Amino acid sequence: MKTSELQQIKQRYNIVGNCEALNHVLDVALQVAPTDLSVLIVGESGVGKEIIPRVIHDNSPRRREKYFAINCGSIPEGTIDSELFGHVKGSFTGAINDSQGYFGVANKGTLFLDEVGELPLATQARLLRVLETGEYIPVGATDVKKTDVRIVAATNVNIRKAISEGRFREDLYYRLNSIPIQMPPLRDRGEDIVLLFRLFAMQMAEKYRMEKVVLTEEAKQLLMKYKWPGNVRQLKNITEQISILSTVRQITPEILGNFIPQDQESTQLATIHKSSGDHSFENEREILYKILFELRGNVNDLRRDMGILKKRLEETQAAQIVQKDDKPVPIGNSTPAITSQQIYINPQQQKPMAEDAIAEEYIELEKEPENLNLSNIERQMLEKALERNGGNRKKAAQELGISDRTLYRRIKQYGLE
């Protein structure tokens, strides 16, 4: 395209910028305009995608027909089929008259479907049929209608990712993507950022009859270094803020820094996802997993230690029972009061056998009740193990069958350091 033709298009649609990527987008739009091919415009939010469908329509054979721009994300899911394809009277509550829908009203014209990635899957299937055959059925109707509509779609959604997640039909993507157009983000347009700032500042000055704000050379450099996650829309908002709030009309980097967000490395806007699970709690989960893993390890150590101590307690109690005439003799020098749960020793098996198949073994002693205190027994065992091994904790832990860490914890607990 000749430079003169390109400048005419920019003036007509108030497009500011001279970067190569923007010129390429306009060139592709003008080349595809005379055809009926579907166009898919892809780009970040705020880059100005809505200008390109207008350029395509106005330079096409359909320019004298109707043009409709529809934001698919702003129409409720329950009514979007009716909005696009129409409905018949009585098809649902509130349908008091027949409606042609956009596809009926825009026959022979152009439909711009903005945020097409937000369409429900059922509506995507209907749209695919229209694109392939030109046929559609209004909501509640049985008759097939025909339409001749040129479709230009736009999205800021990663369609490839949406397809892999099952949120967008792959066949519809290829049908819409006959001619792809990639809009450049503002951060890649270099000096166009300064030109756009100058345009927005001039518009504010004319609208509110005020002195126009201008940038110093240092401020221009700062403006071009910022990543502009909101693209042209964000630049316009900041320019308007500066025009209204700044008492100084010559903008320095210090003044500009008060209006530009400090996180200059950010290239994406924060998004709120409708479904749970998109907000990442990976760091929090990792921390909780580590804590739970350590707790589980401590619990397992305690269980093992208690099992060992219980076994040693049983052996100690069994050793204190004196066998006479193959009959069990109770512990102690005097006759203790023995309950129905007293323990007897089978000299053949050397294992405690509970009377009446009682699960827990229990001995009630009169003269040595301190032996029933598990903590005292454990402390005594630790002391004896340390004495036998000359204070060597590692060997004492091996003898007791517990880990070094558990032994150190017990030594600290009982003040044996």
C-alpha positions, 0 to 999 in steps of 0.5 A, a space after each residue: 500500500 502506498 504511504 499516501 493511502 495509508 495516511 488517508 486511512 489513519 486520518 479518516 479513523 483517527 489512527 495515530 502511529 507509524 510503527 511497522 506492525 500497525 501499518 501491516 495490520 492496516 494493510 492486511 485489513 484493506 486487502 481482505 476488505 473486498 472479500 467475504 472471508 471471515 477475519 479473526 483479530 487477536 490482541 491484548 485488551 485495550 489495543 484498539 481491535 474495534 477499529 479494524 472491523 470498521 475499516 474492513 466494512 467501510 472498504 468492502 462491497 457491503 459498506 452501504 449495508 448495516 454494520 453491528 458491533 456486538 460484545 459477546 461477553 456482555 450478553 447473558 448466556 440465557 439470552 445470547 441465542 435470542 439476541 444473535 439468531 432471533 426468536 418467535 413469539 411465546 418461545 420463552 417468558 417475555 417473548 411477546 413478539 417475533 425477533 429477527 436477531 442480529 443475523 436477520 437484521 444485518 443480512 447483507 451487512 457485517 457483524 463484528 463479534 467482539 470477545 468471541 471467546 466468551 460465547 457459550 459452547 451451544 452458541 458456538 455450534 450455532 455460529 459454526 453452522 451459520 458460517 458454513 451454510 448461512 442457515 440458522 433457526 431462531 429460538 423456538 422456531 422450526 423453520 430454517 432461515 438464511 442470511 448473508 452476513 460477513 463475520 469479523 471476530 475479535 478476542 483477547 483470550 488465548 484461543 489455543 488454551 481455551 480449545 485445550 481446556 474445552 471452552 472453545 470449539 476447534 472447528 469454529 476457531 479454524 472457520 473464524 481464523 480464515 484471515 488472522 490479524 494480530 494487533 501489536 501491544 502498545 509497549 511494542 509500538 515505540 514512539 507511537 506512545 508519545 504520539 498517542 499521549 500528545 493526541 489525548 492531551 490535546 483532546 482534553 485541552 480542547 474539551 475542557 479549555 485548558 492548557 495542554 500538558 507536554 512531556 519533557 524528553 526524560 518523561 518521554 523515555 519513562 513513558 516508553 519504558 513502561 510496559 502498559 498492561 492496559 495498552 492504549 486504553 490505559 494510556 488514555 486514562 493516565 493522560 486524562 488524569 495528568 491533564 486534570 490533576 497536575 498543576 504543572 503543565 510541563 510533565 517531568 519524570 517525577 510528576 509522571 511517576 506519580 501517575 504510572 503504577 510502580 510495577 513497571 515489569 507487569 505486562 498483564 492485568 490481574 484477572 478474576 476467574 469465574 471458576 475456582 482453581 484458577 487462583 494459584 495457591 501453590 506456595 501455600 499448599 507446598 507449605 502445608 504439605 511440608 508441615 503435614 509431612 513433618 507432623 506425620 513423621 513425628 506421629 509415626 515416631 511417637 507410635 513406634 516409641 510407644 510400641 517399643 516402650 509398651 513391649 519393654 514394659 511388658 517384658 519388665 513386668 513379666 520378669 518380675 513375676 516369680 514362677 513357682 510350681 508352674 503356678 503364677 505368683 503375683 509381683 511384690 513381697 506382699 500379697 497385692 490386690 489383684 483384679 479380674 484383669 491380672 496377668 499370668 505367665 505361661 512358662 512355655 510361651 513366655 508371653 502374657 496371657 490375659 484372663 478371660 481374653 482381655 485385650 489390655 494387660 493390667 496389674 494393680 500394685 500396692 507397694 510400687 505404684 510408681 512402676 505404673 507411671 509410663 513416663 517414669 519407666 521411660 525415664 529410667 530406661 533412658 538413664 540405664 541405656 545412657 549409663 550402659 553406653 557411657 553417655 554415648 547417645 547414638 549407641 543408646 538410641 540403637 539399643 532402645 530401638 529409636 531414632 537419634 532425634 527421638 532420643 534427643 527429644 526425650 533427653 531434653 524432655 526429662 532434663 537428662 542433659 
